[in-house]
Amino acid sequence: MSGTTRKRLASRRTFLRGASAAAGLGSLGFPAIAQTRPIPVGAVLPFSGGLELFGEQARIGLDLARAEINAAGGILGRPVEMLYRDSRTDPKIAAERARELIQRDDAIAIAGEILSSSREAMAPIMDGLKTPLLYATNYEGANDQGGGCGRYLFFFNTVPNQDTAPLIPWLNAQGKGNRYYMFGQNYVWPRNMFKAAKPMIAQVGGTVVAEEYTTGDDRDYLPVIRKIADSGAQILLFALPGAPGITFIKQAEEFGLLRRVTLAFLGFSETYLGAFGEGKGEQMVAGVPFVASDTEPGVRDFVARVRRMHGPNTGVSHYVFAHYNALMALKGGIERSREVSREGAVNGMAGLTLATATGTMTITPGDHHMAMQMYIARTEAGQLRVVEKLGVIAPQSGCRA
């Protein structure tokens, strides 16, 4: 059989499968050609500009979900097509790319971004164009202007009452001290995370000895490292993500700071493992919704599936996990509503229960956040390890009804 003949037969088989699926979906009222066309899903993520580690982790999760959805027959018989755009870690560019994906590429939903400032730049566009945003990064919860709330905003990672509220009393119970130094990057997420943490610290009798911010452009953190060492702080509450955070911790290790204080790393994930140097960055703690080294069968299976697709050395973090869940929730929402549309997705996702690697999760119907399993984890021997399983924690997003 010639190559041309094989291609024709393969094309015919593909056509017949698509025609059969279309016939089965005729009751939905869509034209047959629409029922076989891919469903475009946009993703606006930082693939350059400083947060590309997180952008790549997000893509790994989305790609796995897309592959598994399509292998199982798609969404109501239609395959998913992912359309990736680079935000360059810039909120203005993120907003522009989201608008283009919706208006030009007819994306049914947008996954992304990583930065809170980018999410807030995108949110009015999502609302104006009535398109769901699938935000799968841990964030600070609703702000005073209502950021973090809306019909078209869906959240698949943690808010402070899930990741930080359990961590602070745990540190206290472990005898790590109650004098905190807060250090982070000068933008919305660190500032609002620290704002949320202050009453939590006060509740366990703790004090904040200092609160300091950096632009993220610094290369020399020794002045602030010395200030932390001299402050008498026992715990460093740390919110400096990406490459700047890695630089800080390398310099803090060289100085010996991490032998003096416990580093509570907000937003930590396996993405960072190995970045600090061999034997470095040990005994850091975080509250997280996923730990790749967990021996639970669902987690082990999820990690294995990621590595079968992307390679045996692929790091698997809660960014992979949450972005995978986001696309699976979109599928579940559309199938629940039986309507391949933006409004169908929104209606179907609100209140959706989702089976995940760590157990059942529920999207809260009012504010579209996730009730999920949570863990206290610590870096040990180059891995992130579970030290306490907290059970399911419902989100307190701060959204006003």
Steps between C-alpha positions, in 0.01 A plus 500: 500500500642837401549786748235701313248218526569456872447873556168488310380203705611667825317816397189298419516323839539835676205640304281201579581523873419871496178442307391234746569729796309781329200275444495413868499867595226613265259555788718787625389711206847583359583477130696182423810692392508685834480172690826369349694827513758523784406702807763775531625571853740789547787507749682823588810412700851636568741315273755781537561798724592329828213265585547252217557216750135533599377549145664176392354313797155630410546388139598149613174467693285641222666283235443184703134587552453581131664172395289294740177678409560449128605136545170438678292652218521872573231720652158394371680340208719799415878512553666774704756727336734697729609845376802623700609863521800647686413780743872576548414540871334831411140577608434728203613237251301233686182705458570560130563131434180400681294741290657371177433138592134572569423736213725362227537133591155448654643341817226355719708569814840635600738323739751720681669714608753458783537855635211645700554832323461324165183327617357834609592653163324213322190487721313799347556354153364163607197670651442727201535217248312255726774236490613283793851548639654185649749631758703213647761684707491547877401858575409749771120486481261781422634851553321815613405582140334162450791346307469122510122497460271478201276278293775428247789439745581146618780413744673161525773563756518628856407816690656606836260315730600178324878534467611756762244481782594136583874562454542769766351304794692194381828696521402616848417146612834377366683750719640698208432830676255785459709793378446553128688693235296550181692537177353499150477660161322831470177409324146400584547133596775535766345814649157345535640167621686681777188701579306175538777341709525773765179411691591132470835571666336711769254220574784270612663778704760582239644832388624641171841660559527641147331502160714574196465490122729485200439589138619157393775659291762478776806282456652555843278403793774502765387830657151366570637159600713672765197698619300180540785335689533799734125544553452215743241343269451126536288446189542660158164522322619508141312610187761560230415265211701385202861584417531780761392260774757244390773766505397611850506148642839421346644813664319427828655152502848643442448743787366228731159661551305177454680350799362783714140535379227274366401600150125477437479527122162622373417344166781244515488205265725229357583747223778631723658168593864478395520872419687597818793261464565154640402472864363855505149630564430230758237513777289770333128459570182581309127437491416334167214316323724235341832327572649286223686270742179404682449125499121519455404288194326787320804724530741227392285425196474868405876553525561186293264622227671839486842337469387254235399797287776748582796288609616317814676800654209742465428698814137475606367780719164631613510725192488188280229351720280811516520581128416140415199525730395830340470349153328191639252729676430680172424162344280405793315830490423481130386139527288581804320781316497308169587826327827575319505871571654748741178536697454125501848457647435761770162354594636147511816571700327684786448239772679228302654209691826379347696178559871586530830336590463605865129427533169666427495878456201729471473835323301720737185613317503862615861615470652226279789399728611147589439301817803271496738277690785692663842405636787640703818409312872543559810479281708199601788333316424684178129413505179657620350267762160492669534558874131539580179429310238760585195357323260698284497874572218711356614832350432835660548715192386829647250552220190690603167346408 
